[in-house]
Amino acid sequence: MSDANMAPRVLMVFPKFYENSMWNFKEAMELQGARAPAPPLGLITLAAMLPPAWQVTLVNRNCEDLTDAQILAADLVMTGGMLPQEPDCLVVIDRCAALGVPVCVGGPAPTSTPEIYDKADFLVLGEAEGILATFVEAWESGARRGRFTAEKFKADVTTSPIPRFELLTFSHYLYIGVQFSRGCPFTCEFCDIIELYGRAPRTKTTPQMLAELDRLYGLGYRGHVDFVDDNLIGNKKAIKLFLPHLIQWQEAHGYPFKFSTEASLNLADDDELLGMMRDANFFALFTGIETPDEATLIQTQKKQNTKRSIADSVHKLYEHGMFVTAGFIVGFDTEKDSIAKAMSLCISQTGIPIAMVGLLYAMPNTQLSRRLRKEGRLFENFAYTTAEQGDHCTQGLNFVTLRPQQDVLADYRDVLAEIYDPPNFFARIREIGRRVKRPKFAAHKVNWRHVARDLGALLRICWRMTVRRPELAKHFWGAFLQTARHNPAALEAVVTNMVIYLHVYPFSRYVIREINGRIAELEAGRWVSPPILAPEKDSGGKAVPVGKVVARAEVKHLAAVA
């Protein structure tokens, strides 16, 4: 341990994500020689907020092991993250406690459920810009325990420093993240973004963003940069003011970066904004479609997706040079009958190759979890996580469903089976091969090292699709050659989605087996419902009445497991 008068040695630890996840892209990482999809942007931003004299090192548990020697060499360990990292975060806390090293925890999951992290010496809750200085002052004053909570939605992101990108080994990651804004103007019932960051998106300044890109460029990074915003177009005025400067920066530097982001589907309504994103070289976009059922969209407060053709909206994005991945959810209360055919048809009509379909999961501190608790339908262990469990694909439905649970599970299984059956998936691949209109940019200096790397990766992809997955060979070559002949500019989009399929294809089969097992348990009466979390009491100490909707839910649920 260092002398009390010396600057502290801080070890930042990024916990592991769940192993069983549709989001880990194992095959893509292997093909590119990467160890994780993306780096810990939150931690390297936090590192830049600490006093310059503090000595910071970083260990990403998704890329490398954490040793006891590294912990013992630190005066303070800082860790935390999202819900899928919670089990490993708790492991890190226990290891630090056993070795006698103080640990400070923060991030979205601890902010939502601080009680789970009580073993940590420090809890820093909320957005770091609004509270970190108070923590630093306490530490330097000798405090070795404490809880510090930022005022919600008040952090000034224009004060955020350039993340410490130099702490990263770029080759460990498929892409690097930056952030322009926080928050989302919409009120989707199942989403925790507005609970954590609010409905008034706050944005960085143009000089801030360009300085971050300058730093990445100066460190030698080239390639995929993801704007990790909750909704890039949440503040349309701000993004429209920024994009012309981003386009100028790209032009001046020879387009060293290609961008991806997340945005709501109403982006398709704004031709001006789409044109600027195309000219800045945005090539991929994730959007939450959730369901084709309009009644469900209204009930879950996803009204921005109503009164529109979802397929036409997605095709509009293709026309502006971006391929689309999308989120879909099975298990909403308003699903009166089977949703499987309608959802599979929607995915087919949009031509979205990678559809992230999951079971509805009531996250802590959301409108959904509060409503379900009030209705007496939320499982007592709804927020419990373990290292063995998967993501929303296998661990959703942490509440009493209105439809029999096995019907919901069967719908989910049928959607996965349909959309990831090779002929159906590659039909959508051929669709984006026809529709995606990539722009042409002025020629710039060719980086032959990157060209060699990409050619090597392409050869490995061809080998895996042809030799290791011979059942995919004819589909792969058919889509590849068709795109190469008729729209070669779309080859990158086509190949990228096929690489992701190398992971999603076997993973979907794994999920289907898991879901079939759960259905069998339900039908055999072997599944026992977890206890229900007691409804919160009103100001008079009385339980909030459950009402008819809960009675209906309980009857159907009991019938499902009887």
N, C-alpha and C positions, 0 to 999 in steps of 0.2 A: 504493500500500500504506500502511496506517496505521502510526503510530509504535509501537514495540515495547511501550511502556508503556500504550498505549490498548487498550480492549476491541476484540477482533477483529470484523471485519465478515464475517458468514457468509452465503454464498449457498447455499440449499438447492435442489437440482435434482431434480425427479421425472422419470425417463426415460420415453420413449415406450413404449407397448405395441405388439405386433405389429399391423400394419395388417389383415392377413387373419385375422380372428378372429370366431367366433360371438358373442363377448362384448362387442363394441364398440358395438352398438346405435346405429349411425349414424343410421338413420331417426328413431328416437326422439329423439336429440339434436337433429336438425334441426328436428323438429316443436316441440320445447320451447325452441329457441334456445340449447341447451347445447353445450358443447365437449367434455365428457368425462362418463362415467357417474358417477364418484365422485372425491372429492378424496384427496390423499395423507395419510391419517390417521396413518400411521407418522411421516412427516416433521414434521407439525405437533405431534405429541406429543413428538417429539425436540426440537423447537424450544422447547417449554415446559420441558424438562429442562435446557437450557443455562443458564449463569449469567445473571441478569436484565440485566446490563450488556452482554452480547454482542448485537450488532446483527444481526438476522436478516431476510432477505428470501427470498421463495419464487418459483421459476419452475417451473411444471408444463409440461413439454414436450409434453403431450397437448393443451394449451390455447393455448400461445403459444411464440414462438421464443425461443431462448437466444442472446444476442449476446456477442461477444467483450468488448464494453465492460462488460457485467454481470459477466463472469468476472474481468476485470482490476480491477474496483472492489472485489473481495472479497479478504480475507486468507486465506480458507479456503472451499472448496466441499465441501458434504456431499451425497452422493447414494447411490443403491442402490435395491434393490427386489426384485421377483420374477423368476422365470425368463423370462417373456415380455418383460421389460424389459431383459434382459441385453445384447443387441446395442447398444441405444442407450446404456446405462450405460457400456459400454466406449468408445463414441464420446465421451461427456462426459469420461471420464478422459483420453483422448488429447488432447482440446482443452485441458484444464487443464494437462497436461504441456507442451504446445507453447507455452502462454502463461506458463508458470512459476508457476502458482498451485497451492499444495498442495491435494490432494483426499483426502477421507475417505469410505470406502465401507462400507456395512453393509446389513443386511436379510436376508431369507430366502435369496436366491440366493447372495450372497457367503458367508453362513454355511455353506451346503451345499457350495460348490465354491470355496473361497478362492483356490486356485491360479490360477483364471481371472482374478483381479483383482490379480495381483501388481504391475501397473504403478501402482496407487494408492499414495499416500504413507502413508496410514493405512488399516488394516482394523479395524473394530470389529464383532466377531462375536458372535452370540447376542443375547439380549434386552437392550435398552439400559439398563433400570433396574439391571441387575446389573454394568455395566461402564463406563457413560458418564462417571461421576465420575473414574475412573482416567484416561480419555482427556483430559478437561478439565485435570486436574492436570498431565499430561505436556505438553500444549500450552502451558499457562501457565508451565511450567518451561523452555520453549524447545525442546522436542522437535519435530522436523518430519518424522519418520517413525516408524512403529511398528505393532505388531499387538497388539490387545487382545481377549481372549476371555472372555466371561462364563461362569461356572459354569452348566451346563445345568439348566434347570427350577427355578432358585432365585430368579429375580427376583420381588420383592414388588410385585405390581401395585397393592396398596393405597397405594403411594407414588407412583403415576403421577399427574402433574399434569393439570389440565384442558388438553386440546389447544388450541393457539393458533388457534382458529377465525377470529379476526380477520384472519389472513393470507390467508384465502380470499375469492374473489369468488363468492358463492353462486350467482349466475345462470349461472356456467360449468358447473354440475353438475346432473345429474338428481336426485341425492339426496346426503345427507350421512351419514357413518358415525360410529358410536360403538362402543366395545368394553366388554363387561361381563366376559368371561372369556377365558382362553387355555388351549388344550389340549383333548384329547378322550379319554374313557376307553376307546375301542375300539381295535382293533389291525389295521385294514384294511391288507393287505399293500402295496398300491400307494400309500398315502398318506404324505406327509412331515410331516404335522402333529405326530404323536407324536414324530418325530425332532427337530423344532424346539422344541416347547413341552411335550412330555410327556403322560402319560396321567392326571395328576391335575389337572383343571381348576382354575386359580386365579382367583378372582373379585375384582372391585372391591367396595367397600362401597356401601351404599345412598346415603349422603351424597355420595360421589364421583359416582355416576351422576346424581343429581338436580342436582348442581352443573353438570355438563356440559350437561344439558338447559336449566338456567337460563341458562347462557351463550349457548347457541344462541338461545333465546327472546329474551334481552335484545338480541342482535345483530340481531333482526328476522327470523330464519329461521322459516319455516313449511312444513309439508309432509312429505315422505318422509324418514324417518330409518332407516338400516339398522344393525342390530346385527351387526357383522362377525364375531362369534364363530365359531370353527371348529365348535362345536356348542353352541348356547345352552343346551341341557338336559343338557350333560355333567355338571354338578353340579346335580341337580334340587333338592336342599335349598336351595341358595343362590338359585336363580332363583325358587323359590316364596316365599322370604322377601322378595325384592326386588319382585316384581310387584304386590303390594297397594299399595306405596308409589308405584309407577309409575302405577297406576290413579288413586290419589288426586291425584297431580300433574296428570295429564291432565284430571281433572274440575275441578280448581281453575283450570286455565288455559284451559278451553274446548276441550279436545282439539285443540291446534295441530299435533300430529304424528300421522302414521300410520307404523307400524313394519313392517319386514320383517326376516328373519333366516335363518340356516341351522340346521337341526336334524336329528337322526337320526329315522328313521321310527317308532321306538318312542314318539315323542311321542303318537302316536294312541292309545296304551294308557292315557293319563293324563287322565281327564275333568276333574279338578280343574285341572290345569295348562292344558289347552286352554281352559277357561272363563276363567281369568285372562288368558290371552293375548288372547282375544276382547275382554274388557272393557277391556284396555289399548289396543286398536285395532291389533293385529297383523293385517295384511291380506294378506301374501304370505310364502311360505316356500319355501326351496330345500332339497331333501333328496337324498341319494345313494341311488338305488335300484340302479344299476349293471347288474343283470341279473335276469330272472325265474327263472334256472336255479339251483335250490337247491344242487346240487353245487358250482357255481362260487362261490356265496356262502360256502359252508363252506370251500372251498379258499383263498379270498382273505381269510378271517377276518372276513367281513361277516355274522356269525351273527345280529346283531340284526334282519336282514331275513328270516330264515328262520321257518318254522312260523307264517306269517301270510298272510292274503290281502292282497296289496299294494294291490289295488283298494279293498277295504273300508277299509284304513288311510288311503288318500288321501281317500276320500269323507268319512271322519270329520273330516278337516281342513277340507274344504269346509263341512261343517255348522257349524263353529265360526268361519266368516267369513274363512278364508284360502284364496286360490288357491295352487296348487303348481306350481313348476318343479322339474325333477329331472335328475340326471345318470345317464347310461347309458354302458356301456363294451362295446366289441366287441374280442375278441382274447385272451380268457383261455385258459389251457392246458386247462381242463376242458370247453371247447366241443367235444364229440365230433363233432357234425354241425352243420348250419346252425342259427344262433340267430336268423335274421332274422324268421321268422314268429312265433316265441314272443315276441320283444322288441316287434315291432309290435303284436301282440295285447295285450300288457301295457300299452303306452302307450295303446292305444285303450280298454281297459277302465277304466283309471284316469281317463280324461278329462283328462290333463295336456296342455295345449296346447303348451307350450314344453318339449320334451325335449332336453336338451343331450347328444347322442349323440357319443361320440368313440372314437378308437382307443386301445387300451391303450398307455400311455407309461410306461416305467420311469424315474422321476425319480431324480436323484442321492440317495444316502444314504437309500434306503428298503429295507424288507425285500425288496421285489420285485427291485430292482437288485442287491442283494447275492446273492440266490438265483440269479438269472440268470447273474451272473458266475461263481458257484461251479459252475454247470452248464455253463459254456462257451458261453453263448447270448447274451451281451450284446455289442452292437456297440461297437467301440473308440471311435467318435464319438457314443456314445449321448447324451451331455450337451451336444453341440455345438449352438450356436444361431446363426442368421444373421438379419439384418434382413428378408430376403425371405421367410423361411419363415412358415407359419401356425401355428396353435395345435395342440392335440391332434387336431383334426378332420382335418388332413392330414399331421401329422408324428409320428403314433404308430407303434407297431410298431418300436421301435428295438432289436429283439432278434430272434433266430431263433424263429419261431412253430412250434408243434407241428403245427398244420394247415398245408397249403400256403397261402402268404401270399395268393395270389389268391383263395382261398376266403374267407378272413377279410375281405379288401377287398370282395369281392362281397356278403357279408352286410351289411357296413357301408353300402355304397351302396344296397342294397335297403331297409334300414330307413329311411334318409333319404328315399328316393324315396316310400316308402309314407306315412310320417307327415306329410310336408310337402306332399303332394299337396293342393291346395286343398279338395276335398270332404272329405277325411279330417281335415284340420286344423280346418276350420270345424264339423265334427261335434263335435269335442272342445270347441270354443268354446261351442257351444250347450249342451253338457253342463255346463260350469261356470256358464253362464247360468242353468241350472235348479237346480244344486246349491248354489252358494255362498250362504250365509245371512249377509249382513252385518248387524251389530248397529246399532241406532239409539242415538245419543247425545243428551244434552240439548242443546238449541239454544244456540248461542253466536254472538257477534257475527260477522256476515258480512263477510269481506274482499272488497270488490267488485273490487279490483285483481286478486286471485287468481281470482275468478270470471270476469272478462273474459279473463284469460290462458288459463284452461282452456277457455272457449268458443272462443277463437281457435284453440287447438290442436285442438279437436274438429272445427272447420270444415276445418282443413288436413288432418286425418286423412280426413274424408269425401271431400275432393277427391282425395287421393292414391289412396284405395281405389276411387274411381269413375272418375276421369279418367286418372290415370297408370297404374293397374293395372286396366283395364276387365275383365280376366278374373276379378278378385276381387269385382267390384261386387255381383253377385247374392248371393254368399256373405256378404259383409260386411253388406249391408242386411238379409238374412234373419235373421242372428244378432242384429244390433243391434235390430231391431224386435221379434223374439220376446222378447228379454230385457227390452226397455222395457215390453212389455205384461204379462209374467208375473212378472218379478222385477227391477224397476228398480234395487233396491239393489245388484244384481250388475253393473250397467253399467260401473262403473269397472274391475272385474276383467276383464270382456269386452273393453273398449276397450284396456286396457293390453296384454293379450296379443295383440290384433290389431295394435297398433302395433309390438310386437316382431317380429311375423311379417313386417312390411314389410321388415325387415332379414334375418330368418332365411330367408324364402322364396327370395330371389335368392342368398343365401349358400349355402344347401343345394344349389342347382343348380350353383354354382361348385365346391363340394366334390365333387359327383357327377362333374363333368367331370374334375377332378383325379384322382379315384380310378379312373375309366375309363382315363385315360392310364397310370396305374401298372399296372393289370391288363394293358393291351395290351403294355407293356414286358416284363412277366413272361412273358406267353404267347409273345412273340416272342424270348425269351431275351436281351433287351438289358439287363436289369437285372443289375448286378453287386453281390453282397452286400458290404457293408463288412467290413473285418477284424474278427475277434472279439477282444474284450478278454481278455487272458490271465487265467485264474483266479488268485486270490490264493494265495500259497504258505503252507504250514503252518509251524509253529514250527521244523521241521527243514529248511526251505528247499525242500521238495518241493511240486509243484503238487497241489492238492486234486483227487482223482479225479473225472472227469466222470460216469461211470456210464451205465446203459442209457438213461435218459430223454433224455440228450443225443444219443446215437447215433440214437435215433428222430427227434429234432428235426432233426439234420443231414441224415439221409436224406430226410426229407420236404421240407426246404428245398431241397436240391439238385435233387430231382425237380421242384420248383416252378419253378426257373429254368433247367432244362436245355432 
